[in-house]
Amino acid sequence: MSARKVNPISYKSVSISDPFWTKYRNLVRDEVIPYQWDALNDRIEGAAPSRAIRNFRIAAGEEEGEFYGYIFQDSDVAKWLEAVAYSLASSPDPELERLADETIELLNRAQQPDGYLNTYFTIKHPDRRWENERDNHETYCAGHLIEAAVAYYETTGKTQLLNLVCKLADHIDSVYGEEEGKLRGYPGHQEIELALMRLYAVTGEERYAHLSRFFINERGREPHFFKQEADRRAERHGRESLLAEGYYNLYKHNYEYNQSHLPVREQEHAVGHAVRAVYMYAGMADVAAKTGDVSLLEACRRLWDNVTQRQMYITGGIGSNHDGEAFSFDYDLPNDTAYTETCAAIGLVFWAHRMLHLDPDGKYADVIERALYNGTISGMSLDGKSFFYVNPLEVWPEACKRPDKMHVEKVRQKWFGCACCPPNLARMIASLGQYIYSQDENTVHVHQYIGSETTVGLSGQQVRLSLESNYPWDGQIKLTVAPEHKGEFSVAVRIPGWCEGASVFVNGQKVSADARPRKGYLKLTREWDAGDVITLDFPMPVERIYANPKVRTNAGKVAIQRGPIVYCLEQADNGEILPDISLPENAELSARFEPGRLGGVTVVTAEAVRGDSRGWDTTLYGKKKRSKHAAPIQAIPYFAWANRGEGEMLVWIREE
Amino acid sequence: MSARKVNPISYKSVSISDPFWTKYRNLVRDEVIPYQWDALNDRIEGAAPSRAIRNFRIAAGEEEGEFYGYIFQDSDVAKWLEAVAYSLASSPDPELERLADETIELLNRAQQPDGYLNTYFTIKHPDRRWENERDNHETYCAGHLIEAAVAYYETTGKTQLLNLVCKLADHIDSVYGEEEGKLRGYPGHQEIELALMRLYAVTGEERYAHLSRFFINERGREPHFFKQEADRRAERHGRESLLAEGYYNLYKHNYEYNQSHLPVREQEHAVGHAVRAVYMYAGMADVAAKTGDVSLLEACRRLWDNVTQRQMYITGGIGSNHDGEAFSFDYDLPNDTAYTETCAAIGLVFWAHRMLHLDPDGKYADVIERALYNGTISGMSLDGKSFFYVNPLEVWPEACKRPDKMHVEKVRQKWFGCACCPPNLARMIASLGQYIYSQDENTVHVHQYIGSETTVGLSGQQVRLSLESNYPWDGQIKLTVAPEHKGEFSVAVRIPGWCEGASVFVNGQKVSADARPRKGYLKLTREWDAGDVITLDFPMPVERIYANPKVRTNAGKVAIQRGPIVYCLEQADNGEILPDISLPENAELSARFEPGRLGGVTVVTAEAVRGDSRGWDTTLYGKKKRSKHAAPIQAIPYFAWANRGEGEMLVWIREE
């Protein structure tokens, strides 16, 4: 392992009090989790039924009925439990914990004697377990349940769910593996790989790490497991059964879709379903961290470079293709047909978090920051009540009726039949604490400037850290360092990639310019004492950002960014036909915090230019260039778009 | 009828000798028609089989076998016959005529005793005639056969095919109509409406005009015919039969798709499948011309304004939506996903031709010119051997693998399973003579500046007109007027919409500036004598064209046009990443005819600007604006693109 690892600091050890994030965390606690519980129990009027809880009751033999929903319906319950676990860590709530415990009881009763737990197969096809992992999401649902169990154990100390998933993992370990008689297969939707590594981390059971590594290593080998599976199904059920599969699986012959086209170590370009991809990359990083497998780490790094240097939107969104919710080819980042699923940006955060701990390089924390403040939370309305799957960078509402843009919603939706994004956002936001700090023996790293407190063991003593800031609206950060007693250790503070001219002060004394940041972190080593204060000053001018020239769609265009926040224009502030607006190269961009606007955001204003549209009513093409006039524009943070009804939106603005 | 009609002059009466078009006409004669004959007879190695001729042999009982191909496979034979007819008019060819006669004999033998002729139903489902006009193309195939018969009769004087189609039309007239016991229906794919009007024109049989008018009037009425048809099928074959239809008809419940969503007189926006639409509008214009129906004419005009002022590409292409090969909503004209089927641009020419004769306004001839020189012939390679269905205005070859751009071909294809565009181009080019002149008693209109000769009866005598030009490369036109004897009449010459500062001379004498063109035509009334010469001088500077600001995709962009020719940039001349090129507002655009280039075209050159791409290899987003450097560019006529292998192409260029 060439890199020097650092250890994550759990969300459990971090208490957040932040003017930006506390709002979101409260929304998750007060809106999203209760709403989701009602949804899982079919108590939302007018919403598509979920029946997810009912499926477990049927599987437990406590109710009559048919399975209902997607084949991965169980995972909605798991994600809810996981979000509940994180939320309980920061906001104890006996009533909510009781609901969770009851749900876990129910899961327990639905689990089969051999450890198997999946309501679809238990109810509908008990004889068809593990015969189509390509499509059936059995390990996917198990993976989410494992993550929930780990989180619930971590925050409550209760072991019932943990025991349940150990039994389930043991069962899966009896089905898959190198040994004679086991399936040499791997998930169709990756997720269990990273989940097993989490389970290993809390249980210390090597078999779980081994199984995760097995799934990673086996993937994409020839003869191809999904082909073999299909052949076996044809033998068992007749060849027509494969035809029937085609009706609901457009991707059955597309192994890039689920990243099984090549062994993972040979993968150089991110391809296929973006969520599957980043969940897998996160699992690969976990396995590399545990095993020190250099070739696996190298694959992670190559894929990281491909994603972040070729295939990522400025918002941290990934997966530009609607078809297959997938990565495309390098530099193919259309703004108006972008898929950029909320879950994919969240998965990118998960992966980046792991990469950062393999190698504390600010480039990983920069991507986490980019996604956190832009392309993830854009998936949720400011009132926490409606959600986007798809996060485009340019919207012309009328065009959303075009078949090739029909996936683009003009306003956020209450809930989805396939409800993956809202609970995924909930668990990310509720577990936000884990992204802020990490440590090794003598150094604490500060990655994100989220107002918080934690206590870290450094150089043999407990050190209390308190971070105060008004980030992302303001680049002044105050970090109070309080060791039990005077002692030498290091505090490595991240200088964000977007920041130029950062100043760092210790107890008011400016840190010498000789102390240059290394890989994005400025390491302050000294003898610290209680009450020492690090002050960071990150200048936050409004910046113009340009895209790589190969991103053809952004030619001649500019995006506005201030600090980590990417801006957009909305029709509500700027009228219609936003692409007609152009921003002169020398136009001054001013920032102003508006407490009453969109829950309190910094708005960017500028004097831009528009063309005169008079006289064009009956003219489609004309020789006369339109005269221009000054047009004041207001840009709002991208994450806050679509909170004022339907209208045009635009991130990349023409520059002149 | 408010407008003053003029009469078309047939392709038969016009002999073309034109440096631009003669090449194309020779290609049609020497390449397209023979190639298509081989295709119809399955003699092309490696091409998808057609079996169209074989289907007729099977239907005639002369060969055993199954029907093969699309349900409208017969129309390929009809379109070939029609193109042959026009070609024979200008290039007599006894061998070709013999092949056509033999084919007509075969059709004759395949026709059923009651006049019915459609090989699909005769071979496969003789009991299912006329039960699903929404999908089955029975009148569509008949319409193309009628057009072929009219043309073949006009050029050869032979009546066998004409008699055949009269019998077929009589049969259709016995199936559809107002009378008790007949179906009150109309075509699923419009075409027979205009064909019946042509049949009426040569036979004088009022029933054919009446049937056409019936189809037009009946369309879109409630209760909806396609619904009634479907109900009858369900009754006859069981409801499952309707489910099965869904598999091959995505548009079964979309009445906009085939313009039956409203009665035609209530239609204001062009919607649905673009070819169906313009064929119908052409039929509506024909019926309006015959009946003087003002409300029908008004509908035609409203739809004309909608198409040409809101939904037409600068190339004359129409139908921006791949899904349904369809019109979209106003101003939705994406360049890179444009469908713009070759046949739709051709259909626009057919419709415009009819509108022009209802009301000789230059705006109609301008659209014909725009489509002829740009978006129709772009469908054919310069060697006449390969074809585009789809004519986008911007191509990034790599992006054609994106599912939402998969309809965009990077290079022209040899032949298609659904072979509508190549024979449609063939018949348009072979019948080009009809677009040049028209007349009323005392006036000849000159619409298109295509080198040609014709003789027109004007004011009681025969007047010979000879037109010489090097159009579209050169705006000097010489029109020699030769009456049998001195006499007064008018010659109305079109001043193209793109032209400013036209000069007109009669016998070298400049026509006074007081003589202003009216509705696009300058009418020269005098006593003409043999040898009088009209000289037109249309200045052809290279022009910059701007799009209506509501066409969001073209904001800040400019197209290059010279005379009627729209230009594009190709990678072959300008390197890759064409969107990176920007054209300074003050850059001079120069034109130069290059005889050796792309078969002889005028190339436009300019000093444009590109950004410096160095240092961006690993950077996706950066703050540093790229420095610019001068970049000479060469633009070629749009119609000639994709004749030098695969590469990027761009019509709308950024302007700065």
Boltz contact constraints between the chains, C-beta under 6 A:
constraints:
  - contact:
      token1: [A, 309]
      token2: [B, 618]
      max_distance: 6.0
  - contact:
      token1: [A, 309]
      token2: [B, 620]
      max_distance: 6.0
  - contact:
      token1: [A, 314]
      token2: [B, 621]
      max_distance: 6.0
  - contact:
      token1: [A, 323]
      token2: [B, 403]
      max_distance: 6.0
  - contact:
      token1: [A, 329]
      token2: [B, 398]
      max_distance: 6.0
  - contact:
      token1: [A, 396]
      token2: [B, 552]
      max_distance: 6.0
  - contact:
      token1: [A, 398]
      token2: [B, 329]
      max_distance: 6.0
  - contact:
      token1: [A, 403]
      token2: [B, 323]
      max_distance: 6.0
  - contact:
      token1: [A, 404]
      token2: [B, 404]
      max_distance: 6.0
  - contact:
      token1: [A, 543]
      token2: [B, 623]
      max_distance: 6.0
  - contact:
      token1: [A, 545]
      token2: [B, 621]
      max_distance: 6.0
  - contact:
      token1: [A, 546]
      token2: [B, 622]
      max_distance: 6.0
  - contact:
      token1: [A, 546]
      token2: [B, 625]
      max_distance: 6.0
  - contact:
      token1: [A, 547]
      token2: [B, 621]
      max_distance: 6.0
  - contact:
      token1: [A, 548]
      token2: [B, 616]
      max_distance: 6.0
  - contact:
      token1: [A, 548]
      token2: [B, 620]
      max_distance: 6.0
  - contact:
      token1: [A, 549]
      token2: [B, 577]
      max_distance: 6.0
  - contact:
      token1: [A, 549]
      token2: [B, 580]
      max_distance: 6.0
  - contact:
      token1: [A, 549]
      token2: [B, 611]
      max_distance: 6.0
  - contact:
      token1: [A, 549]
      token2: [B, 613]
      max_distance: 6.0
  - contact:
      token1: [A, 552]
      token2: [B, 396]
      max_distance: 6.0
  - contact:
      token1: [A, 552]
      token2: [B, 579]
      max_distance: 6.0
  - contact:
      token1: [A, 555]
      token2: [B, 579]
      max_distance: 6.0
  - contact:
      token1: [A, 555]
      token2: [B, 580]
      max_distance: 6.0
  - contact:
      token1: [A, 556]
      token2: [B, 654]
      max_distance: 6.0
  - contact:
      token1: [A, 577]
      token2: [B, 549]
      max_distance: 6.0
  - contact:
      token1: [A, 579]
      token2: [B, 552]
      max_distance: 6.0
  - contact:
      token1: [A, 579]
      token2: [B, 555]
      max_distance: 6.0
  - contact:
      token1: [A, 580]
      token2: [B, 549]
      max_distance: 6.0
  - contact:
      token1: [A, 580]
      token2: [B, 555]
      max_distance: 6.0
  - contact:
      token1: [A, 611]
      token2: [B, 549]
      max_distance: 6.0
  - contact:
      token1: [A, 613]
      token2: [B, 549]
      max_distance: 6.0
  - contact:
      token1: [A, 616]
      token2: [B, 548]
      max_distance: 6.0
  - contact:
      token1: [A, 618]
      token2: [B, 309]
      max_distance: 6.0
  - contact:
      token1: [A, 620]
      token2: [B, 309]
      max_distance: 6.0
  - contact:
      token1: [A, 620]
      token2: [B, 548]
      max_distance: 6.0
  - contact:
      token1: [A, 621]
      token2: [B, 314]
      max_distance: 6.0
  - contact:
      token1: [A, 621]
      token2: [B, 545]
      max_distance: 6.0
  - contact:
      token1: [A, 621]
      token2: [B, 547]
      max_distance: 6.0
  - contact:
      token1: [A, 622]
      token2: [B, 546]
      max_distance: 6.0
  - contact:
      token1: [A, 623]
      token2: [B, 543]
      max_distance: 6.0
  - contact:
      token1: [A, 625]
      token2: [B, 546]
      max_distance: 6.0
  - contact:
      token1: [A, 654]
      token2: [B, 556]
      max_distance: 6.0
